[in-house]
Amino acid sequence: MLESDTALEMGWRIQAYWQFEQVLSDKGFPCLFGRRANKAGSCLLLFIPEKDERQTLCDGLQAYVKFVNETPLEDRLFNPLIVIFEKNDFNTLAEEQAHAWGALQHLHDDDNSPWPAGACTNPETFEWTYHFAGLSLFINMSFPRHTAMKSRSLGGHIVFVVNPRENFDEVASGETESGRKIRERIRQRIADYNKGVMPDTLGFFGDGDSLEWKQYQLYEKGGLSLSRCPLHIKANTTDPFSER
């Protein structure tokens, strides 16, 4: 790589991270756990260059899952994986969101590990959650062109905030009073930050009327309006809820 190429490669990463850090440094930003991780400098960063997007994403998630599997839960609660995509020449919010779903599909297609026995593979049921390398994950997708849904814009690039699903059960479980209070506090902070705008689909995992994939991408005018999950999940013969 030429020296000028190296400077360009580092340039977009520095700018993208600076934008991300500025958003999370805002005291009004609704995610208390994200703010804490950012302040502590414990976020794990994965930059996705446009020219090698698919392989870099797959390799990066493999490394993250390895870290999660080797680290006790209490030592990694505030180590979200921040995935920042270089490509940002989109014209609309819908184009950004379509690209993000395509990246998730490629990641699933490139995953050689089977899902755990009994894991639901039908996204249209509340039991479903995304898995990679055998680990259940929650993926928050943020986009530059979100304006009404300001809480889902983390700068000038598409950003995935990735956490193991179990992290949320630990810090904000719907089964405990403290967890329910944290959920309601964050929900109110989202409404305040977005000046009253709250997505109809915002919910919590395990609620009978909440679908997990709808939490990944939140809708606002100009974005994708999806009636069904755009992901095509491989069949799992041990899954009693499988579509296939």
Helices and strands as residue ranges (DSSP letters): H 3-25, H 32-40, E 44-48, G 50-52, H 53-70, G 73-75, E 81-85, H 93-109, E 130-132, E 135-142, G 150-152, E 159-164, H 165-171, H 177-193, H 213-216
